[in-house]
């Protein structure tokens, strides 16, 4: 086998990617990365208007992009999305499970219905969608890359100002789901890895960042003295999605400015 150059290894030309929670924030950043490397992108989130804006942004950058509105917190929504993605794309080479929710409440007061909402989207929905994409596209072709967006919150506990027990528990489940599925699906040539972001500005983290005193205060606790920005996940996502990472599976990569190195996560 002739060794390929690095540009070829990272090239995603001809690949098709489904990105959930892709209309903004980390999902859109990952979609931009995969699209810039040549992949055709299908975005999904619950709100069609947000998706339309994201598709327009990607298209303006020369990225071929589509969108399907779906609620992956329900079985019906996740299965419908899988079917539509395979129908419209032909096959799915890369699945990015990014859609997620959080809920802030002390453990002793955490509503059961809120616990279920977080768990249904953050881990149950990932299982349902990944199973359907695996059965319908990746396993028959013995090829594929699944990228689960976890969090450093899944690596350990929280500082006192964060009261997100359901979110942390769900993200820890995502990390073990990643390892377990990688072990099972490796025989099909399917790689399964996870990204574990630290603090990135987003709609979901806005309240937590305010409770912590803002981005500058949070940055003081990171070895790199900064929080994530709108390009910090791009390289890691592309590594997992492309042949540059073809011998990597079952791994969780923290992208957190070194916070987990200090906390022991």
GUVEXVO-265603 format. One record per atom (N, C-alpha, C, O, CB): x, y, z; residue in three letters. Coordinates in steps of 0.02 Angstrom, whole numbers, plus 50000, padded with zeros to 5 digits. Glycine has a CB too. Example, Ala and Ser with C-alpha at 12.3 -4.5 7.8 and 13.67 -1.06 7.14 Angstrom:
! residues 2
506604971650390ALA506154977550390ALA506604983550390ALA507124983450423ALA505654977650452ALA506424988850354SER506844994750357SER506455000250394SER506705005750402SER507044997050286SER
! end
This chain:
! residues 265
500424994050000UNK500005000050000UNK500435006250000UNK500885006950042UNK499535000050061UNK500305010749953UNK500675016949950UNK500395021950001UNK499795023150002UNK500655019949879UNK500825024650042UNK500595029350093UNK500315035650060UNK500615038450014UNK501175031150141UNK499735037850085UNK499425043950059UNK499705050050095UNK499935049650152UNK498665043650068UNK499695055750060UNK499925061850093UNK499395064350142UNK498825062050142UNK500095067250041UNK499585069050183UNK499155071150238UNK498515074550213UNK497985073750243UNK499525075850284UNK498555078250158UNK497965081450131UNK497455076250107UNK496855077150116UNK498155086150073UNK497695070850079UNK497255065550056UNK496925062050115UNK496335060250111UNK497635060550013UNK497295060950168UNK497025057550226UNK496455061550259UNK495985058550285UNK497575056350277UNK496505068050257UNK495985072250288UNK495425074050240UNK494935077250260UNK496305078550315UNK495485072150177UNK494995074050127UNK494345070050135UNK494365063950141UNK495275073050056UNK493775073450135UNK493125070250141UNK492705070750078UNK492095069850080UNK492745073150199UNK493025072250023UNK492655072849960UNK492275066349945UNK492555060949946UNK493135074449902UNK491625067149931UNK491205061349916UNK490875058249977UNK490445053949970UNK491605056149882UNK491065060450037UNK490765057750099UNK490125061650115UNK490045067350095UNK491265058250157UNK489685058350152UNK489055061250172UNK488975060950248UNK489065055650278UNK488455057750137UNK488825066750277UNK488805067350350UNK488135069750374UNK487845074450346UNK489355071950374UNK487885066650427UNK487285068850462UNK487495071750529UNK487835068350568UNK486775062950471UNK487295077950542UNK487485081350604UNK486855083450641UNK486495087850617UNK487945087450589UNK486725080450698UNK486145082550738UNK486325088550780UNK486905089650797UNK485895076650782UNK485815092450798UNK485945098650834UNK486415103150793UNK486835106650821UNK486255097150902UNK486325102950727UNK486805106050683UNK486645113050660UNK486995115850618UNK486895101950624UNK486115115950687UNK485915122550663UNK486295128350695UNK486255133950671UNK485175123550675UNK486665126950748UNK487045132250781UNK487575129150826UNK487605123050834UNK486575136950821UNK487985133350856UNK488455131250907UNK488945126050885UNK489215126350829UNK488085128750965UNK489075121150928UNK489575116150915UNK489395111750855UNK489835109850816UNK489675111750975UNK488755110250847UNK488545106250790UNK488685109650724UNK488925106450678UNK487815104650795UNK488545116050720UNK488675119750658UNK489425120350646UNK489645119950589UNK488355126750661UNK489805121250699UNK490535121550692UNK490805115050663UNK491235115050619UNK490865123050759UNK490565109450688UNK490785102850662UNK490565102050590UNK490945099550548UNK490515097150706UNK489945104050575UNK489705103550506UNK490135107650459UNK490275105450403UNK488975105750502UNK490335113550480UNK490775117750439UNK491435114150426UNK491685114250370UNK490895124550473UNK491705111150477UNK492345107550470UNK492295101950418UNK492705101450374UNK492565104750537UNK491775097850425UNK491705092150380UNK491545094550309UNK491795091650260UNK491145087350405UNK491145099750303UNK490985102450238UNK491575105650204UNK491675104950144UNK490425107450244UNK491985109250242UNK492585112350214UNK493075107050189UNK493475108450144UNK492915116750267UNK493045101050218UNK493475095650196UNK493175091750138UNK493485087050113UNK493605090850254UNK492585093750115UNK492305090750054UNK491675086750063UNK491385084550013UNK492795086550024UNK491445085650125UNK490845081550136UNK490205085250119UNK490165091350125UNK490825079150209UNK489705081450097UNK489025084050092UNK488705083450160UNK488775078350194UNK488605080150037UNK488355088650181UNK488105089050250UNK487345088950252UNK487015092450213UNK488365095350283UNK487065085050298UNK486365085550316UNK486325087650389UNK486595084150432UNK485975078850303UNK486005093350402UNK485915095850469UNK485225093850496UNK484745093150458UNK486005103450471UNK485195093050561UNK484545091850592UNK484505095450659UNK484995095650696UNK484425084250601UNK483925098250673UNK483755100850739UNK482995101350740UNK482665099250693UNK484105107950753UNK482715104050793UNK481995104150798UNK481665109750758UNK481095109050737UNK481785104750870UNK482025115350747UNK481715121250718UNK481945122350646UNK482535123350633UNK481885127450761UNK481465122150600UNK481625122850530UNK481925129650513UNK482375130050471UNK480995121750489UNK481695134950545UNK481955141650531UNK482705142050547UNK483085144950508UNK481575146950571UNK482915139150603UNK483625139050620UNK484025135050570UNK484575136850551UNK483725136250691UNK483735129450548UNK484075125250499UNK484165128950433UNK484685128450401UNK483685118850488UNK483655132550413UNK483695136250349UNK484255141350351UNK484615142250302UNK483025139750335UNK484335144750408UNK484885149550416UNK485565146150412UNK486025148650380UNK484815153450482UNK485615140350444UNK486245136750445UNK486425134150375UNK487005134450355UNK486225130950495UNK485935131550339UNK486055129050271UNK486275134750227UNK486725133950185UNK485415125750242UNK485965140550235UNK486165146450195UNK486885148350210UNK487265150150164UNK485695152350209UNK487085148050273UNK487765149750293UNK488265144850262UNK488785146850237UNK487835149750369UNK488115138350266UNK488555133350237UNK488585134050161UNK489125133550131UNK488325126350256UNK488015135050130UNK487995135650057UNK488395141650034UNK488725141249982UNK487265136350033UNK488375147150071UNK488755153050053UNK489505151750055UNK489905155150022UNK488575158850099UNK489705146750095UNK490415144950100UNK490595139550050UNK491155136950051UNK490565142450171UNK490135137850006UNK490275132849954UNK490175125749977UNK490425121149944UNK490965133749931UNK489825124750031UNK489705118050058UNK489015115650037UNK488525119350043UNK489775117950135UNK488975109550011UNK488345106649992UNK487985104250054UNK488215099850089UNK488435100849941UNK487395107350069UNK487065105950132UNK486315105350124UNK486005108750082UNK487225111350183UNK486025100950165UNK485305099950167UNK485095100150241UNK485515100450285UNK485095093150134UNK484445099950253UNK484205100050322UNK483545096350329UNK483135096450283UNK484125107250348UNK483455093150386UNK482825089850403UNK482675091450476UNK483085090150520UNK482865082050391UNK482095094150489UNK481895095450558UNK481665088950591UNK481285085150562UNK481325100750561UNK481915087750651UNK481735081650687UNK481875082450761UNK482325086250780UNK482115075450659UNK481505079050802UNK481615078950874UNK481895072150893UNK481535067150897UNK480945080350913UNK482545071950905UNK482865065550921UNK482745063450993UNK482995058251014UNK483615066150909UNK482365067351030UNK482185065251097UNK481615060251097UNK481425057651150UNK481995071251137UNK481325058951039UNK480805053851033UNK481035048350986UNK481435049550940UNK480145056951008UNK480785042350997UNK480955036750953UNK480735038250882UNK481115037050834UNK480635030250978UNK480125040750875UNK479865042150808UNK480285047250772UNK480425046550712UNK479145044550813UNK480495052450807UNK480895057750776UNK481575055150754UNK481805056850699UNK480995063350824UNK481895051150796UNK482555048550779UNK482525043750720UNK482945043950675UNK482875045150839UNK482015039350720UNK481945034550665UNK481765038050600UNK482015036250546UNK481415029350682UNK481335043150604UNK481155046950544UNK481755050450515UNK481855050550454UNK480605052050560UNK482165053350558UNK482775056750535UNK483245051950500UNK483515053450447UNK483135060150594UNK483345046050530UNK483785041050499UNK483545039250429UNK483935038950382UNK483825034750542UNK482895038150423UNK482615036350358UNK482695041850307UNK482875040550249UNK481895034550365UNK482565048050327UNK482625053750281UNK483345054950261UNK483485056450203UNK482335060050314UNK483805054250308UNK484505055250292UNK484755050250241UNK485095052150193UNK484935054750356UNK484585043950250UNK484795038850203UNK484455039850135UNK484755038850083UNK484645031750230UNK483825041750137UNK483455042950076UNK483755048750036UNK483845048149975UNK482725044350091UNK483905054250069UNK484135060250034UNK484885060050017UNK485085062449965UNK483985066250075UNK485285057150061UNK486005056950050UNK486215050750011UNK486745050749979UNK486375057150116UNK485815045550013UNK486005039249982UNK486295034550033UNK486085028750037UNK486505040349925UNK486765036850071UNK487055033250127UNK487335038450175UNK487405044250157UNK487615028250104UNK487485036350236UNK487795040750285UNK488475037850303UNK488525032350331UNK487345041450349UNK489005041550287UNK489685039350302UNK489905041650371UNK490295038250405UNK490165041950250UNK489645047450392UNK489855050550455UNK489225052650493UNK488805056350466UNK490325056650443UNK489155050350554UNK488595052350596UNK488875056250656UNK489275053550694UNK488175046150620UNK488655062350664UNK488855066450721UNK488255067350767UNK487775070750749UNK489135073450698UNK488275064150825UNK487745064650874UNK487885070450921UNK488225069650972UNK487665057950914UNK487625076250903UNK487775082250942UNK487165084950979UNK487255088451029UNK488045087550897UNK486565083550957UNK485965086350989UNK485965084651063UNK486095078951083UNK485325083750955UNK485815089651104UNK485815088451176UNK485425093751213UNK485255099051186UNK486525088251201UNK485285092251276UNK484915096751320UNK485205096451389UNK485535091551408UNK484155095051321UNK485095101751428UNK485315101751497UNK484755104551540UNK484255107251515UNK485955105951506UNK484835103751606UNK484345106251653UNK484695107751718UNK485055103451745UNK483755101151664UNK484605113751744UNK484945115651806UNK484475115351865UNK483975118851868UNK485235122551800UNK484635111151913UNK484255110651975UNK484655106552026UNK485005101852006UNK483545107351962UNK484605108152090UNK484935104052141UNK484675096852136UNK484085095752121UNK484815106852211UNK485105092052149UNK484915085052142UNK484285083452183UNK483855079552161UNK485485080552165UNK484225086352242UNK483665084652285UNK483005087552259UNK482465085352280UNK483785087152356UNK483055092552214UNK482445095652188UNK482355094452113UNK481885097152083UNK482465103152201UNK482785090452083UNK482765089652010UNK482115086251989UNK481965080752012UNK483375085551987UNK481725089351945UNK481095086251923UNK481215079751885UNK481675079451843UNK480695091151879UNK480825074751898UNK480895068351863UNK480775069251788UNK481125066151748UNK480405063251891UNK480285073351770UNK480145074351699UNK480725077751664UNK480855076551605UNK479505078451689UNK481085082151699UNK481675085351670UNK482245080251662UNK482605080451613UNK481895091251714UNK482315075851711UNK482815070451705UNK482675066351642UNK483135064851604UNK482795065951768UNK482045064551632UNK481865060451574UNK481995064251509UNK482225061251460UNK481125058351579UNK481835070651508UNK481945074651448UNK482685074651428UNK482845073651370UNK481695081751458UNK483115075751477UNK483835075851463UNK484075068951440UNK484445068451391UNK484235078051526UNK483875063851476UNK484105057051459UNK483835054751390UNK484195051551352UNK483885052151513UNK483215056451376UNK482925054351312UNK483285057251252UNK483375053851202UNK482185056351309UNK483495063451257UNK483855066551201UNK484595064951202UNK484885063151151UNK483755074151202UNK484915065551261UNK485645065151265UNK485925058151257UNK486505057451237UNK485865067951329UNK485545052951274UNK485825046251268UNK485345041451233UNK485555037651189UNK485995043551336UNK484705041451251UNK484235036851218UNK484175038551144UNK484185034151101UNK483545037151252UNK484125044951128UNK484075047051059UNK484695045251018UNK484645043350960UNK483955054451055UNK485275045851049UNK485895043851016UNK485875036350999UNK486065034350944UNK486505045451059UNK485655032351047UNK485615025151034UNK485145023550976UNK485315019850931UNK485395021551097UNK484545026450979UNK484035024950927UNK484285027050858UNK484235023150811UNK483375028450944UNK484545033150853UNK484775035650788UNK485385031750762UNK485415029950704UNK484945043050792UNK485855030450806UNK486465026850785UNK486305019750764UNK486565017250715UNK486985026850842UNK485865016550801UNK485665009750783UNK485345009650714UNK485495005350673UNK485175006950835UNK484905014550700UNK484555014850636UNK485035016350578UNK484985013350525UNK484005019950638UNK485495020950589UNK485995022550537UNK486465016650527UNK486665015150471UNK486395028950555UNK486635013350581UNK487075007450575UNK486745002050535UNK487044999350488UNK487255004850644UNK486135000350552UNK485774995050516UNK485644996850443UNK485724992750399UNK485104993650551UNK485455003150432UNK485225005150366UNK485765007250318UNK485645007450258UNK484755010550373UNK486365008850344UNK486875011450299UNK487585008950314UNK487925006550269UNK486865018850302UNK487805009550376UNK488515008250391UNK488685000750393UNK489174998650363UNK488695011350456UNK488284996850429UNK488444989750435UNK488424986150368UNK488884982250354UNK487964986450483UNK487914987150326UNK487914983750261UNK488524985350218UNK488754981150180UNK487294985550223UNK488794991450226UNK489374993450185UNK490034992350221UNK490574993350193UNK489315000750165UNK489984990250285UNK490584989050326UNK491054995150327UNK491654994550316UNK490954982850301UNK490745000850340UNK491135007050341UNK490735012450376UNK490125012650371UNK491315009250269UNK491085016850411UNK490745022550441UNK491115025350501UNK491535021950531UNK490045020650462UNK490965031550517UNK491245034850576UNK490685038050615UNK490305042050588UNK491785040050556UNK490635036250679UNK490145039250724UNK490525043650773UNK491005041550805UNK489725033750762UNK490315050050777UNK490625054750823UNK490095057050872UNK489615060450852UNK490955060850785UNK490175055350935UNK489715057350987UNK489985063451024UNK490565063451044UNK489585051551036UNK489575068451032UNK489795074351070UNK489605073351143UNK489015073851161UNK489485080951040UNK490095071951184UNK490005071051255UNK490145077751289UNK489905082951266UNK490465065351284UNK490515077751343UNK490695083851379UNK491185082051433UNK491185076351457UNK490055087451408UNK491595086851453UNK492025085351511UNK491595084551574UNK491835081951624UNK492555090951521UNK490965086751571UNK490505085551627UNK490375078151636UNK490155076051690UNK489845089251615UNK490505074051585UNK490415066851591UNK491025063351618UNK491015057251628UNK490245064051524UNK491565067151630UNK492185064151655UNK492245064551730UNK492675061251759UNK492775067551623UNK491825068551762UNK491885069351835UNK491305073351863UNK490785074051830UNK492535072651853UNK491395075851923UNK490875079851955UNK490885087051932UNK491185088651881UNK490945079452031UNK490565091351970UNK490485098351953UNK490765102952006UNK490805100952065UNK489755099951940UNK490955109051987UNK491055114252038UNK490385115852070UNK489855114352041UNK491375120652008UNK490385118852130UNK489755119852168UNK489215123852131UNK488625122752143UNK489905123352232UNK489425128452086UNK488915132552054UNK488525128752000UNK487995131051979UNK489235138652023UNK488775123151979UNK488435119151927UNK488015113751960UNK488265109551996UNK488935116151878UNK487375113851945UNK486905108851973UNK486555105551914UNK485975106951900UNK486385112152023UNK486925101051881UNK486685097951819UNK486785090451821UNK487115087551778UNK487065100951758UNK486495087251871UNK486625080151882UNK486385075851823UNK486715071051805UNK486285077851946UNK485805077651793UNK485555073651737UNK486025074351677UNK486185069451644UNK484845075851719UNK486235080451663UNK486685081651606UNK487345077851615UNK487565074351569UNK486835089251598UNK487655078451674UNK488285074951686UNK488215067451679UNK488635064151648UNK488545076651756UNK487665064851707UNK487555057651703UNK487465055451631UNK487715050251610UNK486935055751745UNK487095059351593UNK486975057551522UNK487615057651482UNK487725053351439UNK486465062351491UNK488055062451497UNK488675062951458UNK489175057451478UNK489565055251437UNK488995069851468UNK489155055351541UNK489555049551561UNK489305043351524UNK489705039151504UNK489525048451637UNK488645042851516UNK488365037251478UNK488585037551405UNK488725032351375UNK487595037351483UNK488615043451376UNK488845044151307UNK489555041551299UNK489725038251249UNK488805051451284UNK489975042951348UNK490675040751344UNK490725033151347UNK491105030151309UNK491085043851402UNK490335029951391UNK490355022651394UNK490005019451335UNK490215014251311UNK490045020151460UNK489475022651311UNK489145020451249UNK489655020351192UNK489665015651152UNK488545025051232UNK490065025551188UNK490575026051136UNK491055020151139UNK491205017051088UNK490955032651142UNK491305018651198UNK491785013251206UNK491465006451188UNK491755002351153UNK492055013051277UNK490855005451214UNK490534999051204UNK490354997851131UNK490454992351105UNK489904998651247UNK490085003051098UNK489895002251027UNK490515001350984UNK490504997550935UNK489495008251003UNK491055004851001UNK491675003950963UNK491914996750966UNK492154994050916UNK492225008650990UNK491854993751025UNK492074986751033UNK491624982050992UNK491874977150965UNK492064984851106UNK490974983450989UNK490514979150952UNK490554980050877UNK490534975250839UNK489814980350976UNK490614986250854UNK490544987750783UNK491214988250746UNK491224989450686UNK490174994050774UNK491764987250782UNK492404987250748UNK492454981950694UNK492774983050643UNK492964986250799UNK492134976350704UNK492144970950654UNK491794972850589UNK491894969750538UNK491824964550683UNK491394978050592UNK491054980550532UNK491444986250499UNK491214989150450UNK490354982950549UNK492024987850526UNK492414993350498UNK492145000250518UNK492305005250486UNK492434992850424UNK491735000350570UNK491435006650594UNK491825009050655UNK491925005350703UNK490675005750611UNK492035015350651UNK492395018350708UNK491905022650748UNK491475026050720UNK492985022650683UNK491985022550814UNK491535026250858UNK491975029950909UNK492325026850949UNK491015021550894UNK491945036550908UNK492335040650953UNK491915046350982UNK491365047650958UNK492955043450917UNK492185049651032UNK491815055051064UNK492255061151073UNK492855060651086UNK491535052851132UNK491955066951065UNK492265073351083UNK491975075451150UNK491375074851162UNK492145078751028UNK492405077951194UNK492175080251260UNK492375087551267UNK492905089151295UNK492485075951318UNK491955092151242UNK492115099251248UNK492095101651320UNK491715099051361UNK491645103351205UNK492495106751334UNK492435110451397UNK491955116151386UNK491455115351350UNK493125113051421UNK492085121851415UNK491635127651407UNK491735130851339UNK492275133051321UNK491755132751462UNK491195131051301UNK491145134851239UNK490535139451245UNK490025137251271UNK491085130051176UNK490575145651221UNK489985149851223UNK489425146951179UNK489545145351121UNK490155157051199UNK488845146251207UNK488275143651169UNK487635145451206UNK487655147651263UNK488325135951158UNK487075144451173UNK486435145651204UNK486345141251266UNK486075143351316UNK485865144551155UNK486585134951261UNK486485130251315UNK486925131851376UNK486725130551432UNK486635123151291UNK487515134751364UNK487975136051420UNK487925143151447UNK488275144951494UNK488685134751398UNK487495147251417UNK487455154351436UNK487325155151511UNK487665159051544UNK486905157751396UNK486825151551537UNK486655152151607UNK487215149851653UNK487345152951704UNK486035148251622UNK487535144351635UNK488095141751675UNK488675146651676UNK488995147551728UNK488315134951648UNK488815149651619UNK489365154351615UNK489225160551658UNK489675163251690UNK489505156451543UNK488605162751658UNK488415168451700UNK488495166651773UNK488735170751813UNK487695170651685UNK488285160551792UNK488335158451862UNK489065157951884UNK489215158651944UNK487985151751871UNK489505156651837UNK490215155851853UNK490595162451850UNK491195162651864UNK490535150951806UNK490245167851833UNK490575174351830UNK490795176451761UNK491145181451754UNK491155174251874UNK490585172751710UNK490755174551641UNK491345170751613UNK491705167251649UNK490895181851638UNK491445171451548UNK491975167851513UNK492665169251538UNK493085164751542UNK491945169351441UNK492805175551555UNK493485177251578UNK493635173851645UNK494205171651656UNK493545184951586UNK493145173351688UNK493245170151752UNK493365162651743UNK493795159651774UNK492645171351799UNK492975159551699UNK493055152451685UNK493735151051655UNK494065146151672UNK492505149951637UNK493955155551611UNK494605154551578UNK495185154451627UNK495695151251613UNK494715160151527UNK495115157751684UNK495655157851733UNK495825150951760UNK496375149751785UNK495475162451791UNK495335146351756UNK495435139651784UNK495685134551733UNK495775128651749UNK494785137151814UNK495795136751671UNK496045132351619UNK496795133551609UNK497005139351608UNK495665133551552UNK497195128351602UNK497905129351591UNK498065133851532UNK498555137551534UNK498235122651580UNK497655133651479UNK497775138051422UNK497465144951431UNK497535149251387UNK497485134851359UNK497135146051488UNK496865152651506UNK496375155251454UNK496365161251438UNK497425157551515UNK495965150751427UNK495465152851378UNK494905147651377UNK494995142051400UNK495775153651308UNK494325149651350UNK493785144951338UNK493765143451263UNK494125146651224UNK493105147651364UNK493345138751243UNK493315136851173UNK493025142251128UNK492635146351151UNK492915130551165UNK493235142151065UNK492965146951018UNK492645143350958UNK492525137350961UNK493525151650993UNK492505147050906UNK492105144350850UNK492515140250800UNK492275138750746UNK491765149850814UNK493135138450818UNK493515133950775UNK493885128450813UNK494235124450782UNK494015137950736UNK493815128350878UNK494225123650918UNK494015116350913UNK494405111950931UNK494195125750990UNK493425114950888UNK493225107950879UNK493345105450808UNK493295099450795UNK492485107150896UNK493515109950763UNK493555108050693UNK494085102750679UNK493935097750645UNK493715114250651UNK494675103550704UNK495215098850691UNK495085091950721UNK495205086850689UNK495865101450716UNK494835091950783UNK494705085550816UNK494155081750780UNK494195075650771UNK494515086650889UNK493625085350760UNK493075082050725UNK493305079150658UNK493115073650640UNK492495086950714UNK493715082950622UNK493955080650558UNK494415074550565UNK494405070050523UNK494325086250521UNK494815074350618UNK495235068550631UNK494805062250639UNK494945057150608UNK495665069550693UNK494285062650680UNK493855056850691UNK493455054950629UNK493305049050619UNK493395058250748UNK493285059750588UNK492855058450530UNK493245055550471UNK492955051950430UNK492505064650509UNK493875057250466UNK494255055750405UNK494715049650413UNK494765046750467UNK494675061750386UNK495035047850358UNK495505042350360UNK496145043950398UNK496545039450413UNK495695040250289UNK496235050250416UNK496805052050459UNK496725048650527UNK497215047550562UNK496855059750467UNK496105047050545UNK495975043750609UNK495735036650600UNK495375034050643UNK495475047650649UNK495915033350546UNK495635026850529UNK495825021250578UNK495515015950577UNK495845024850461UNK496325022450622UNK496515017350672UNK496345019750742UNK496625017350791UNK497265015850666UNK495865024350747UNK495655026950812UNK494925025250822UNK494495027250782UNK495775034650817UNK494775021750875UNK494075020250892UNK494005019150967UNK494475016951000UNK493815014150853UNK493415020650993UNK493285019751064UNK493595025051109UNK493645024051170UNK493535013151085UNK493795030651080UNK494165035651117UNK493735041851130UNK493285043551092UNK494795037651080UNK493885045251186UNK493565051651202UNK494115056851208UNK494575056151247UNK493155051151269UNK494055062051168UNK494555067351166UNK494265073651199UNK493785076551174UNK494775068751093UNK494565075751254UNK494355081851286UNK494645087851248UNK495245088151234UNK494585081951360UNK494205092551232UNK494415098751199UNK494205104251246UNK493675107251239UNK494085099551126UNK494635105651295UNK494425109751352UNK494965114451379UNK494895116951434UNK494215105151407UNK495485115551340UNK496005120051364UNK496415117251421UNK496785120951453UNK495715126351385UNK496345110751434UNK496735107451486UNK496375106851553UNK496675104551602UNK497365111151497UNK495745108751556UNK495385108551619UNK495365101551649UNK495475100651709UNK494675111251609UNK495225096551607UNK495175089651633UNK495845086951656UNK495875082351696UNK494885085151580UNK496395089751630UNK497055087651653UNK497165089951725UNK497515086551763UNK497605090551608UNK496875095551743UNK496955098251810UNK496475094851859UNK496665093251915UNK496825105751810UNK495855093551836UNK495355090651880UNK495395083151885UNK495095080051929UNK494665092551856UNK495785080051840UNK495865072851842UNK495325069051806UNK495245063051816UNK495885070451911UNK494945072451763UNK494415069251724UNK494685064751671UNK494295061651634UNK493955074351693UNK
! end
